[in-house]
């Protein structure tokens, strides 16, 4: 156990002692007061000012678009979702605000600068929320460059609304609020892995819902791996014979539905095809892709058929996944199956290639195929570590293995995504929320132009021990800590964690629970350590666990 | 570890070896064939016959009521739910059955003998499902005495429908099906505990959804306990000061919404007021209920105010909970706080009562109050163990502590509910699914009239380590094993478990996952033991874990 881990544990433990349930929550008025003193939003917006007034939502409270605007279908759907969220999270039947001696909010009106509904990478996600708008005390205004900024504004608005039990009304405390907000990084990702365990479509949709609450915006879909190939590829229909079972499969309609479901929530879906390693399951449909029946990966580098299949998959992917990037893997390639196959060995010799050369040429060729189909390639860091100069200049290097990769990649002029396994791998259950929070994608990168090349970061939910029964509680709340690091200004997150951070994250976790997302306790102890995905160890309030 | 546990583990382990993923699922056609050979329904219906044909659901497939029937609002809601379930669990966009060379099913028509929508205890839950109806090859018929039988029939129908990936159609294999079905016990319960941890309304609704899939029909809501008093009691509004926090509360609208949500799914809600022990949280609002500030339970037996409060709560409960029974607790009463309070001690003396007498008289008086408000009382077994002859003849004894309680209770002419903590406590994570399955409520009761007095059984999800993040995976799939014991004929369940049982339960667990219920793996190992609520230990298929 590294010493830094012990230190961070000590801090968390101190918080825990501080946050004993009863002392804190004895006397609701005190609690409400102190809750009102904090800005309980997650992730924290870039700029917040607020006042000392209070507003109740009117009985017919509604979302709408400002007069004369092109009606956005995406926004109309979102209005309906957020009406449900605002009403359901407080479990009330009716908004009874008549008779209250406080002003009411009748509407939230959205104005968009652009009518485009296309979700492009680096789309403007900024928004300005005023509750109420200075021009009208009964109307809140949400202004955004695009509908995708407006979605974030609706989420922020929903987090301002509280249920008042005595009046049975929905209220917003500390008005007027003026919130100007925008993300720090354009790429704020979460990886899911549907090869080690199949995730039903319903389960993936819940992941997407929850990502939108934390303002994450890229679902990196590690669809296939050596264990299973669950997705339909019309060009090579035998491939999904590699699924675990007949029922554990995605047809192209499923995949398209997931992409559209995500888009409607401002989330890109990046497909991954991890080649040439991590691909043994391909051969259950096409055994000729295996170096030999006994030695099943990496994919046979010597056959044109291998690249035909990759071409077919990426051609089919392009019809399903509009995202700019495709992930081509390239990690953990052990070439011994190539060297042990007489046919491949003689092919290597006749082409005057070492196995390492062949690995590089395989990756480069896959990149060329991806680019031909209109994708920019993302590759795991081994490709950069081993043959940096051969990679396409369009490559995005995906760090995972070690610290220091992004600094080297951006110095070489390539873009980078940070996913340091020591702190941003969600399957590492021993990494507590504060380590996720304290991870900085710009670490050791001081040059502004180089910093620009770090497009963001991603937390990775590898699927070895994660199926539909535990994926959400393994992801949350720890992913939220990374989400704030990726969204909020560095000036805010570099302050580190405090009681206020913990309290806000606990509040966000309880919000997820109310919305049906089974986020685990923030302070979930395994013995005396805070772990991910641990049941609460004793009775207590959601807000203190 | 008792020897029987080892034996059951050995059996499960053998199954596990038998059910290795790849060998079993290599070749989908074989798998489909063998799946078709089994009746993959859970819980198993009383009588099933089937054929060798196949039907595809027509594009416009719909549920409806037979001509001339009173339109049931409950059924209309259920039709909409089951259309969603049938379509969503197979993740398809459209039902494309044209061009298939197999007959199509256009409708399922429901006939009800009674138009009542009232959910009474022992309502007729039987149904007969014919797919297709012998009179029309394109229509399935579902006949039931009441809408609550029809709901079970819809659930069974939904479990017959499978998605065919090649034709993109929904199909039912092995038609014609004729299923005649009815429950073995009228009381098939699940306890949830919202005192040790608050469960958001959304979380309770998911529990109710999942109960309906397993044909459980009583949600025993252990609302309050010593840790927290989360529910609003209009007669004594200070009581919910005992909630963990301002936000962790149910107002009466929430509670009523839960009751109606459950009713629409054929599920009763039984409230519990656990007196005189397990009630310390009451005093956060009314400290005079405590024997002393230092000694907070049992409730002060010497004050009339105590019984006024119980009266107020039960009066308010009657407006919310229409169920015939209210649970009055009565377990684990340690009377030392009474004996240590000079005021109570002198009250006992002046009334010539031992503390034990006072405990009995407290329980009896609570029973009288409950009966005055129209409830029949349920009490935990200590009340029967300690003062059997003083209990009302209307009492239902709720076994939990030891085996043999129900045999004694029914011999004494009282009704009984079986919840043996050794096998039906879901918080006992070391109890695997097969122990749940093999638990028999009629154990050691041979007289038919006495057997009749066992109204059923209940699995208990105590909340010490269960909040919204882990309740569903702690309940499922183990609760399903008990659900089959309580629903299916004894002639079937007394056969014990077999590979077929395990396979069916795994299939049901995967069905729950597809429907968004995060049921844990059936064979979830903790080391070499099968435990409840454990993450899958390695990659694999849902159907084999």
HADDOCK unambig.tbl for C-alpha pairs under 7 A between the chains (distance, minus, plus):
assign (segid A and resid 25 and name CA) (segid B and resid 244 and name CA) 6.82 0.50 0.50
assign (segid A and resid 25 and name CA) (segid B and resid 245 and name CA) 5.82 0.50 0.50
assign (segid A and resid 28 and name CA) (segid B and resid 245 and name CA) 6.64 0.50 0.50
assign (segid A and resid 28 and name CA) (segid B and resid 246 and name CA) 5.77 0.50 0.50
assign (segid A and resid 91 and name CA) (segid B and resid 201 and name CA) 6.61 0.50 0.50
assign (segid A and resid 91 and name CA) (segid B and resid 254 and name CA) 5.99 0.50 0.50
assign (segid A and resid 92 and name CA) (segid B and resid 253 and name CA) 6.57 0.50 0.50
assign (segid A and resid 92 and name CA) (segid B and resid 254 and name CA) 6.47 0.50 0.50
assign (segid A and resid 93 and name CA) (segid B and resid 253 and name CA) 6.55 0.50 0.50
assign (segid A and resid 196 and name CA) (segid B and resid 539 and name CA) 4.58 0.50 0.50
assign (segid A and resid 196 and name CA) (segid B and resid 540 and name CA) 6.31 0.50 0.50
assign (segid A and resid 197 and name CA) (segid B and resid 539 and name CA) 5.81 0.50 0.50
assign (segid A and resid 197 and name CA) (segid B and resid 540 and name CA) 5.89 0.50 0.50
assign (segid A and resid 197 and name CA) (segid B and resid 541 and name CA) 6.47 0.50 0.50
assign (segid A and resid 200 and name CA) (segid B and resid 514 and name CA) 5.38 0.50 0.50
assign (segid A and resid 201 and name CA) (segid B and resid 91 and name CA) 6.60 0.50 0.50
assign (segid A and resid 202 and name CA) (segid B and resid 514 and name CA) 6.27 0.50 0.50
assign (segid A and resid 202 and name CA) (segid B and resid 515 and name CA) 6.86 0.50 0.50
assign (segid A and resid 202 and name CA) (segid B and resid 516 and name CA) 5.82 0.50 0.50
assign (segid A and resid 203 and name CA) (segid B and resid 516 and name CA) 6.21 0.50 0.50
assign (segid A and resid 244 and name CA) (segid B and resid 25 and name CA) 6.77 0.50 0.50
assign (segid A and resid 244 and name CA) (segid B and resid 541 and name CA) 5.42 0.50 0.50
assign (segid A and resid 245 and name CA) (segid B and resid 25 and name CA) 5.80 0.50 0.50
assign (segid A and resid 245 and name CA) (segid B and resid 28 and name CA) 6.61 0.50 0.50
assign (segid A and resid 246 and name CA) (segid B and resid 28 and name CA) 5.72 0.50 0.50
assign (segid A and resid 253 and name CA) (segid B and resid 92 and name CA) 6.59 0.50 0.50
assign (segid A and resid 253 and name CA) (segid B and resid 93 and name CA) 6.58 0.50 0.50
assign (segid A and resid 254 and name CA) (segid B and resid 91 and name CA) 6.03 0.50 0.50
assign (segid A and resid 254 and name CA) (segid B and resid 92 and name CA) 6.49 0.50 0.50
assign (segid A and resid 464 and name CA) (segid B and resid 538 and name CA) 5.37 0.50 0.50
assign (segid A and resid 464 and name CA) (segid B and resid 539 and name CA) 4.88 0.50 0.50
assign (segid A and resid 465 and name CA) (segid B and resid 535 and name CA) 5.83 0.50 0.50
assign (segid A and resid 465 and name CA) (segid B and resid 536 and name CA) 4.93 0.50 0.50
assign (segid A and resid 465 and name CA) (segid B and resid 537 and name CA) 5.47 0.50 0.50
assign (segid A and resid 465 and name CA) (segid B and resid 538 and name CA) 5.56 0.50 0.50
assign (segid A and resid 465 and name CA) (segid B and resid 539 and name CA) 6.60 0.50 0.50
assign (segid A and resid 466 and name CA) (segid B and resid 535 and name CA) 6.61 0.50 0.50
assign (segid A and resid 466 and name CA) (segid B and resid 536 and name CA) 6.56 0.50 0.50
assign (segid A and resid 468 and name CA) (segid B and resid 513 and name CA) 5.95 0.50 0.50
assign (segid A and resid 468 and name CA) (segid B and resid 518 and name CA) 5.67 0.50 0.50
assign (segid A and resid 469 and name CA) (segid B and resid 473 and name CA) 6.39 0.50 0.50
assign (segid A and resid 469 and name CA) (segid B and resid 513 and name CA) 6.95 0.50 0.50
assign (segid A and resid 469 and name CA) (segid B and resid 518 and name CA) 3.87 0.50 0.50
assign (segid A and resid 469 and name CA) (segid B and resid 519 and name CA) 5.32 0.50 0.50
assign (segid A and resid 469 and name CA) (segid B and resid 520 and name CA) 5.12 0.50 0.50
assign (segid A and resid 470 and name CA) (segid B and resid 518 and name CA) 6.84 0.50 0.50
assign (segid A and resid 470 and name CA) (segid B and resid 535 and name CA) 6.55 0.50 0.50
assign (segid A and resid 473 and name CA) (segid B and resid 469 and name CA) 6.39 0.50 0.50
assign (segid A and resid 513 and name CA) (segid B and resid 468 and name CA) 5.95 0.50 0.50
assign (segid A and resid 513 and name CA) (segid B and resid 469 and name CA) 6.96 0.50 0.50
assign (segid A and resid 514 and name CA) (segid B and resid 200 and name CA) 5.40 0.50 0.50
assign (segid A and resid 514 and name CA) (segid B and resid 202 and name CA) 6.28 0.50 0.50
assign (segid A and resid 515 and name CA) (segid B and resid 202 and name CA) 6.86 0.50 0.50
assign (segid A and resid 516 and name CA) (segid B and resid 202 and name CA) 5.83 0.50 0.50
assign (segid A and resid 516 and name CA) (segid B and resid 203 and name CA) 6.21 0.50 0.50
assign (segid A and resid 518 and name CA) (segid B and resid 468 and name CA) 5.66 0.50 0.50
assign (segid A and resid 518 and name CA) (segid B and resid 469 and name CA) 3.87 0.50 0.50
assign (segid A and resid 518 and name CA) (segid B and resid 470 and name CA) 6.85 0.50 0.50
assign (segid A and resid 519 and name CA) (segid B and resid 469 and name CA) 5.32 0.50 0.50
assign (segid A and resid 520 and name CA) (segid B and resid 469 and name CA) 5.11 0.50 0.50
assign (segid A and resid 535 and name CA) (segid B and resid 465 and name CA) 5.83 0.50 0.50
assign (segid A and resid 535 and name CA) (segid B and resid 466 and name CA) 6.61 0.50 0.50
assign (segid A and resid 535 and name CA) (segid B and resid 470 and name CA) 6.54 0.50 0.50
assign (segid A and resid 536 and name CA) (segid B and resid 465 and name CA) 4.92 0.50 0.50
assign (segid A and resid 536 and name CA) (segid B and resid 466 and name CA) 6.56 0.50 0.50
assign (segid A and resid 537 and name CA) (segid B and resid 465 and name CA) 5.46 0.50 0.50
assign (segid A and resid 538 and name CA) (segid B and resid 464 and name CA) 5.35 0.50 0.50
assign (segid A and resid 538 and name CA) (segid B and resid 465 and name CA) 5.54 0.50 0.50
assign (segid A and resid 539 and name CA) (segid B and resid 196 and name CA) 4.57 0.50 0.50
assign (segid A and resid 539 and name CA) (segid B and resid 197 and name CA) 5.79 0.50 0.50
assign (segid A and resid 539 and name CA) (segid B and resid 464 and name CA) 4.88 0.50 0.50
assign (segid A and resid 539 and name CA) (segid B and resid 465 and name CA) 6.60 0.50 0.50
assign (segid A and resid 540 and name CA) (segid B and resid 196 and name CA) 6.32 0.50 0.50
assign (segid A and resid 540 and name CA) (segid B and resid 197 and name CA) 5.89 0.50 0.50
assign (segid A and resid 541 and name CA) (segid B and resid 197 and name CA) 6.48 0.50 0.50
assign (segid A and resid 541 and name CA) (segid B and resid 244 and name CA) 5.41 0.50 0.50
